[in-house]
């Protein structure tokens, strides 16, 4: 499966949208450790310097609740992408990797989809991918015995915290996510501590 890896010298930081526009008002993190895949997002929505909402839900369960998807960016755009992604999952029988690649191809080449301003993390019990409108399908490198992916303005803080916890503790995926989100919310002014958490467990 071909994956386009983000090039920071050409496209900017992976947490940025085009033309250097930072995705604000969000921290989304996904962690896999052991038999658990856990995704969390804060609930803050910021418009300029004003907090418009404290309890937005930025994570969805898709494909009979077997797939997790979280977004950073425009809510309306993200919902459009969720709908497209769920259609890809149906088309490819729940194959996460194939569905992610096909959505990214459409997102990059379709004239209307290219205008959508959002980033997605999608995951099942074994894999996770970060998707962008530049056609990027990024599968994160292993960290110790697990995987970590983050997006949004607080994503770098959450990533740093989760990496340290993954490498130096035996905390569960859920515990790592909870602690990392708390740390990110304490640092990033566009994130809060009203957190939604979803978890998938691998079959025994």
C-alpha positions, 0 to 999 in steps of 0.5 A: 500500500502506497503512503505519501509521507508529509514533507515539512520543507514543502508542505509545512508541519503535518499539523498545519493546513495549507498556506501555514494555517494552523488548525486551532481549537483542538487536541486529538490523540490516538494511542495503541498499547496492548489490545487497546486503541484509544482516541480522545479529543477536547471539546473546545471550539474557538472563534478568533479570541472567543471560546464558542463551545466547551463540549463539542464532540470531535470523535465518531465511531464508524462502520458498525462502531469498529472504526474511530475517527477524530478531526481537527479543523472545520466541523462542517468540513469534518462531517463531510469527510466522515460521510465520505470515509464511511462510504469508503469503508462500506465499499472496501468491507471495512479495510481501514488502510485501503479506505484511508488511501482512497479517501485521501486520493479523492480529497486531493484530486476532487475540486470541491473536496480540496476546499475542505479544511480539516485533518483526520485521525482514523483507527481500528484495533490494529492500525491508525492513520493521519489523513490530510487534504494534500493526499497524505496517508501517514502511519505513525512509527512505533513508540516503545510497544505502541503507536501514537498519533496527534493532530490539532493545536495541542497535538504536539504537547499531547504527543510529547507527553504520550511519548514520554509516558509510553517509553517510561511507564507501563500505563495503559493506552487509556491512562496515557491518553487521559494524562496526555490530554490533561497536559495538553489542555494545561498548555494549549489555550485552544484546548480544554479539559472537557474530553471525549474518549472512545476505546476499541478492544482487539478480539481475544 
